[in-house]
Amino acid sequence: MATAGPRQEQKLATRQALKAAALACFAENGWDATSVGSIAKAAGVAHGTVYVHFATKEALADELLADFNAGLEARLRPVWAEGKGSVEARVRRTAEVFLEHWEAERHFVQAYAQRLGGAPRLETLRDGVNPPAVMLVTALLGTLVGDDARSAARVALAAQGLLALWLRIGLQVLFGKGVRREDAVETLTQLTLGAAKALGSPEGTKKHRKERRR
């Protein structure tokens, strides 16, 4: 396996420095007040160096989002890989890890929310602000539902709605007033288990159909 040469290592180091500088600027000044120039200055590089690595501030934020998702997935992997404890216990631990990760990355979450606070595109409203996270929730729901799912399409739709609720609750915990983390964990747990039960229970499906006929 070939190792990276000094030049490649320098490029990687500069890229990491730019991302760290962007996070620091977002934390201090917010999304709107952070410019490419301020990121370059914080990283100690020339203005044009930023564009060697990232076409726009938005492209830099997209890579930070990818890092954010990778960090969350790495934290969640042991929870489901071990297979220990009840399903409810693992869902509850998932909610705890989710909120812990958001708290650790609080400044990025705030900046990314500010970025999306303008006029999001129709595609963003339709598909969500974080499509990779939708895939993660879809996989989680698929694990909970198993072979009883009525269809993959229903699981995918439920994942979209469930993720929106998780995101809103996460924002309430971080930036709301008087929101207790234990209440958020319990709410996320019960919402997720309820969605899985509705998707995987034939009885639940029959009941829903009867209610729609009334």
One Martini backbone bead per residue (centre of mass of N, CA, C, O) as a GRO file, in nm:
protein
  214
    1MET     BB    1   0.092   0.039   0.026
    2ALA     BB    2   0.076   0.359  -0.041
    3THR     BB    3   0.224   0.652   0.053
    4ALA     BB    4   0.214   0.966   0.139
    5GLY     BB    5   0.347   1.241   0.048
    6PRO     BB    6   0.440   1.551   0.141
    7ARG     BB    7   0.238   1.698  -0.048
    8GLN     BB    8  -0.017   1.542   0.033
    9GLU     BB    9   0.001   1.600   0.336
   10GLN     BB   10  -0.025   1.908   0.304
   11LYS     BB   11  -0.305   1.909   0.174
   12LEU     BB   12  -0.450   1.769   0.408
   13ALA     BB   13  -0.372   1.975   0.625
   14THR     BB   14  -0.508   2.219   0.491
   15ARG     BB   15  -0.792   2.107   0.481
   16GLN     BB   16  -0.822   2.072   0.787
   17ALA     BB   17  -0.766   2.370   0.859
   18LEU     BB   18  -1.011   2.485   0.710
   19LYS     BB   19  -1.228   2.334   0.870
   20ALA     BB   20  -1.146   2.438   1.149
   21ALA     BB   21  -1.178   2.739   1.080
   22ALA     BB   22  -1.475   2.731   1.003
   23LEU     BB   23  -1.583   2.639   1.277
   24ALA     BB   24  -1.474   2.883   1.434
   25CYS     BB   25  -1.628   3.099   1.271
   26PHE     BB   26  -1.912   2.995   1.316
   27ALA     BB   27  -1.904   3.015   1.627
   28GLU     BB   28  -1.845   3.332   1.633
   29ASN     BB   29  -2.032   3.446   1.358
   30GLY     BB   30  -2.162   3.259   1.179
   31TRP     BB   31  -2.267   3.205   0.865
   32ASP     BB   32  -2.308   3.487   0.724
   33ALA     BB   33  -2.032   3.625   0.854
   34THR     BB   34  -1.884   3.404   0.696
   35SER     BB   35  -1.603   3.402   0.501
   36VAL     BB   36  -1.356   3.302   0.301
   37GLY     BB   37  -1.153   3.508   0.412
   38SER     BB   38  -1.187   3.434   0.717
   39ILE     BB   39  -1.094   3.143   0.685
   40ALA     BB   40  -0.813   3.198   0.573
   41LYS     BB   41  -0.712   3.365   0.810
   42ALA     BB   42  -0.757   3.145   1.033
   43ALA     BB   43  -0.559   2.937   0.869
   44GLY     BB   44  -0.310   3.092   0.731
   45VAL     BB   45  -0.403   3.164   0.431
   46ALA     BB   46  -0.471   3.218   0.126
   47HIS     BB   47  -0.752   3.288  -0.034
   48GLY     BB   48  -0.704   3.091  -0.284
   49THR     BB   49  -0.665   2.823  -0.125
   50VAL     BB   50  -0.956   2.751  -0.078
   51TYR     BB   51  -1.022   2.697  -0.393
   52VAL     BB   52  -0.845   2.441  -0.416
   53HIS     BB   53  -1.054   2.276  -0.219
   54PHE     BB   54  -1.306   2.490  -0.245
   55ALA     BB   55  -1.547   2.642  -0.432
   56THR     BB   56  -1.715   2.690  -0.160
   57LYS     BB   57  -1.865   2.731   0.137
   58GLU     BB   58  -2.073   2.506   0.085
   59ALA     BB   59  -1.869   2.279   0.020
   60LEU     BB   60  -1.741   2.281   0.298
   61ALA     BB   61  -2.003   2.215   0.453
   62ASP     BB   62  -2.049   1.940   0.317
   63GLU     BB   63  -1.795   1.809   0.441
   64LEU     BB   64  -1.875   1.856   0.734
   65LEU     BB   65  -2.129   1.680   0.713
   66ALA     BB   66  -1.982   1.418   0.645
   67ASP     BB   67  -1.824   1.412   0.910
   68PHE     BB   68  -2.067   1.413   1.095
   69ASN     BB   69  -2.191   1.146   0.992
   70ALA     BB   70  -1.946   0.965   1.046
   71GLY     BB   71  -1.938   1.012   1.351
   72LEU     BB   72  -2.221   0.902   1.413
   73GLU     BB   73  -2.188   0.619   1.290
   74ALA     BB   74  -1.950   0.535   1.472
   75ARG     BB   75  -2.117   0.556   1.740
   76LEU     BB   76  -2.353   0.350   1.648
   77ARG     BB   77  -2.231   0.078   1.566
   78PRO     BB   78  -2.199  -0.066   1.849
   79VAL     BB   79  -2.500  -0.071   1.930
   80TRP     BB   80  -2.573  -0.283   1.679
   81ALA     BB   81  -2.335  -0.494   1.671
   82GLU     BB   82  -2.371  -0.640   1.946
   83GLY     BB   83  -2.680  -0.725   2.022
   84LYS     BB   84  -2.749  -0.604   2.298
   85GLY     BB   85  -3.031  -0.624   2.422
   86SER     BB   86  -3.296  -0.464   2.365
   87VAL     BB   87  -3.448  -0.280   2.137
   88GLU     BB   88  -3.522  -0.045   2.323
   89ALA     BB   89  -3.236  -0.003   2.436
   90ARG     BB   90  -3.104   0.064   2.159
   91VAL     BB   91  -3.278   0.304   2.086
   92ARG     BB   92  -3.209   0.470   2.336
   93ARG     BB   93  -2.904   0.480   2.280
   94THR     BB   94  -2.930   0.620   2.011
   95ALA     BB   95  -3.050   0.882   2.125
   96GLU     BB   96  -2.813   0.951   2.309
   97VAL     BB   97  -2.592   0.964   2.092
   98PHE     BB   98  -2.720   1.175   1.916
   99LEU     BB   99  -2.716   1.405   2.135
  100GLU     BB  100  -2.415   1.393   2.197
  101HIS     BB  101  -2.318   1.467   1.913
  102TRP     BB  102  -2.462   1.739   1.891
  103GLU     BB  103  -2.319   1.868   2.131
  104ALA     BB  104  -2.027   1.834   2.021
  105GLU     BB  105  -2.153   1.983   1.734
  106ARG     BB  106  -2.304   2.254   1.786
  107HIS     BB  107  -2.178   2.468   1.589
  108PHE     BB  108  -2.246   2.319   1.331
  109VAL     BB  109  -2.548   2.295   1.365
  110GLN     BB  110  -2.601   2.597   1.372
  111ALA     BB  111  -2.477   2.672   1.096
  112TYR     BB  112  -2.651   2.480   0.923
  113ALA     BB  113  -2.921   2.600   1.005
  114GLN     BB  114  -2.857   2.884   0.898
  115ARG     BB  115  -2.817   2.803   0.604
  116LEU     BB  116  -3.131   2.687   0.590
  117GLY     BB  117  -3.297   2.963   0.675
  118GLY     BB  118  -3.379   3.059   0.417
  119ALA     BB  119  -3.434   2.932   0.082
  120PRO     BB  120  -3.513   2.641   0.020
  121ARG     BB  121  -3.530   2.401  -0.183
  122LEU     BB  122  -3.746   2.173  -0.292
  123GLU     BB  123  -3.554   1.929  -0.263
  124THR     BB  124  -3.494   1.980   0.037
  125LEU     BB  125  -3.786   1.956   0.140
  126ARG     BB  126  -3.831   1.667   0.023
  127ASP     BB  127  -3.535   1.511   0.112
  128GLY     BB  128  -3.380   1.687   0.293
  129VAL     BB  129  -3.083   1.806   0.463
  130ASN     BB  130  -2.985   1.476   0.506
  131PRO     BB  131  -2.969   1.208   0.317
  132PRO     BB  132  -2.775   1.010   0.472
  133ALA     BB  133  -2.961   1.002   0.726
  134VAL     BB  134  -3.196   0.863   0.589
  135MET     BB  135  -3.043   0.597   0.541
  136LEU     BB  136  -2.992   0.538   0.839
  137VAL     BB  137  -3.293   0.526   0.926
  138THR     BB  138  -3.380   0.311   0.726
  139ALA     BB  139  -3.195   0.091   0.842
  140LEU     BB  140  -3.312   0.094   1.126
  141LEU     BB  141  -3.603   0.025   1.051
  142GLY     BB  142  -3.536  -0.239   0.903
  143THR     BB  143  -3.429  -0.381   1.156
  144LEU     BB  144  -3.694  -0.361   1.325
  145VAL     BB  145  -3.898  -0.488   1.113
  146GLY     BB  146  -3.804  -0.664   0.888
  147ASP     BB  147  -4.018  -0.903   0.729
  148ASP     BB  148  -4.293  -0.723   0.802
  149ALA     BB  149  -4.282  -0.539   0.584
  150ARG     BB  150  -4.481  -0.410   0.339
  151SER     BB  151  -4.253  -0.193   0.234
  152ALA     BB  152  -3.989  -0.007   0.131
  153ALA     BB  153  -4.146   0.256   0.080
  154ARG     BB  154  -4.262   0.290   0.369
  155VAL     BB  155  -3.993   0.305   0.513
  156ALA     BB  156  -3.885   0.555   0.364
  157LEU     BB  157  -4.113   0.747   0.452
  158ALA     BB  158  -4.079   0.712   0.758
  159ALA     BB  159  -3.786   0.814   0.768
  160GLN     BB  160  -3.843   1.102   0.688
  161GLY     BB  161  -4.032   1.173   0.925
  162LEU     BB  162  -3.851   1.082   1.161
  163LEU     BB  163  -3.608   1.265   1.107
  164ALA     BB  164  -3.754   1.532   1.142
  165LEU     BB  165  -3.811   1.482   1.443
  166TRP     BB  166  -3.522   1.448   1.539
  167LEU     BB  167  -3.422   1.727   1.452
  168ARG     BB  168  -3.619   1.898   1.617
  169ILE     BB  169  -3.543   1.781   1.894
  170GLY     BB  170  -3.245   1.849   1.884
  171LEU     BB  171  -3.290   2.159   1.869
  172GLN     BB  172  -3.441   2.182   2.137
  173VAL     BB  173  -3.211   2.086   2.320
  174LEU     BB  174  -2.991   2.298   2.228
  175PHE     BB  175  -3.204   2.580   2.185
  176GLY     BB  176  -3.395   2.548   2.397
  177LYS     BB  177  -3.632   2.575   2.670
  178GLY     BB  178  -3.662   2.336   2.915
  179VAL     BB  179  -3.521   2.084   2.782
  180ARG     BB  180  -3.503   1.755   2.851
  181ARG     BB  181  -3.312   1.493   2.767
  182GLU     BB  182  -3.483   1.256   2.880
  183ASP     BB  183  -3.738   1.336   2.723
  184ALA     BB  184  -3.616   1.312   2.442
  185VAL     BB  185  -3.533   1.017   2.454
  186GLU     BB  186  -3.816   0.902   2.505
  187THR     BB  187  -3.951   1.018   2.255
  188LEU     BB  188  -3.766   0.890   2.039
  189THR     BB  189  -3.816   0.601   2.121
  190GLN     BB  190  -4.129   0.588   2.084
  191LEU     BB  191  -4.144   0.684   1.791
  192THR     BB  192  -3.972   0.455   1.669
  193LEU     BB  193  -4.132   0.211   1.776
  194GLY     BB  194  -4.403   0.300   1.653
  195ALA     BB  195  -4.315   0.293   1.356
  196ALA     BB  196  -4.228  -0.003   1.349
  197LYS     BB  197  -4.501  -0.124   1.433
  198ALA     BB  198  -4.670  -0.005   1.198
  199LEU     BB  199  -4.499  -0.149   0.972
  200GLY     BB  200  -4.488  -0.464   1.106
  201SER     BB  201  -4.803  -0.475   1.172
  202PRO     BB  202  -5.084  -0.618   1.059
  203GLU     BB  203  -5.282  -0.505   1.269
  204GLY     BB  204  -5.211  -0.210   1.224
  205THR     BB  205  -5.298  -0.203   0.930
  206LYS     BB  206  -5.597  -0.286   0.966
  207LYS     BB  207  -5.675  -0.055   1.154
  208HIS     BB  208  -5.612   0.171   0.956
  209ARG     BB  209  -5.816   0.086   0.738
  210LYS     BB  210  -6.073   0.110   0.910
  211GLU     BB  211  -6.041   0.413   0.979
  212ARG     BB  212  -6.056   0.509   0.676
  213ARG     BB  213  -6.360   0.405   0.626
  214ARG     BB  214  -6.512   0.605   0.840
   0.00000   0.00000   0.00000
